[in-house]
Amino acid sequence: MGTHHEHGHSHDHGERGHEHATGVKGVLQGIFAPHSHDAADSIDDALEASSAGIRAVKISLVVLGLTALLQVVIVAVSGSVALLADTIHNFSDALTAVPLWIAFVLSRRAATKRFTYGYGRAEDLAGLFVLAMIALSAVVAGYEAIRRLLDPQPIDNVGWVAAAGLVGFLGNEAVALYRIRVGRRIGSAALVADGLHARADGFTSLAVLVGAGGVALGFPIADPIVGLVITVAIVAVLWGAGRDVLSRLMDGVDPALVTTAERALTACPGVREVRTVRMRWVGHELVAEAELDVDPSLSLAQAHEVAHDAERDLTRAIRKLARATVHAYPAHGDVHRHAHAGRAGEHRPDYLHAH
């Protein structure tokens, strides 16, 4: 054991930016698997971040609701049963944001004796639900494309079908851009995934638009072929969203964050060695724990001050860090020896635990 200092406030400094792919590869990566920007350009305060997430969900629900209503009007004018089915699908997809809304509300609740880390994990669980909906969209799109390819069906009211597809694509893509942008800012992989879900739905509407155009030009087979292409695109979206959501559930973080933390702690005066640095996301909050070897000649008060300074430097180096706990141990002759690597029964002298 040793002295440790815990802090729960963030500071106004950010770490170095990440490198991104450029050119066509960068564009495709931005569409199908946008980087989560774990700590850059972020909202620091946890409550403010939750409020921003709730606001994003509310606004996107309104936009998607209006999009579906416009499609209802087109259905009423055209009388197309196929368009009616697609409109009902869009209404149901808009409601998938509700679990995420509930998760953001839960994340604002204080920790309890049962849930000692709070309720932030509800956000990651909501992300799993979003992944399931994206997967379902891919299955439905693929099934419909193959069915139309094997058993071509005439498309009536081509102009209205194209109009409905355009409305659906524009509405869903607007929501996708908004959710992804806010999700990046607050560090929410689940909200980014929900944005990608809206993008997947937008691709489905785009397939309707392009397919109708192909039919109008005398290529009826264009409709199912475009549907198959869109299915592949949705699978790519699922891969990008699943990567971040599942990584969060496994306590994965960007390795660059750990490197930044180690550098910041190593540079702190009085620190001999950084034993371990552990970081994880709990919903959209980033938390860290570090163990340090410090000069053994330091007094208790001085060791506590080193731990305090190390925590301060750590939260300055990583902007999105919500909480940090730093443990300081007196270094011995072999500074590379870890707490649990000594001889059986050995007990290292420690400093008092201080908060």
Secondary structure, 3 states (H helix, E strand, C coil): CCEEEEECCCCCCCCCCCCCCCHHHHHHHHHHCCCCCCCCCCCCCHHHHHHHHHHHHHHHHHHHHHHHHHHHHHHHHHCCHHHHHHHHHHHHHHCCHHHHHHHHHHHCCCCCCCCCCCCCHHHHHHHHHHHHHHHHHHHHHHHHHHHHHHCCCCCCCHHHHHHHHHHHHHHHHHHHHHHHHHHHHHCCHHHHHHHHHHHHHHHHHHHHHHHHHHHHCCCCCHHHHHHHHHHHHHHHHHHHHHHHHHHHHCCCCCHHHHHHHHHHHHCCCCEEEEEEEEEEEECCEEEEEEEEEECCCCCHHHHHHHHHHHHHHHHHHCCCEEEEEEEEEECCCCCCCCCCCCCCCCCCCCCCCCC
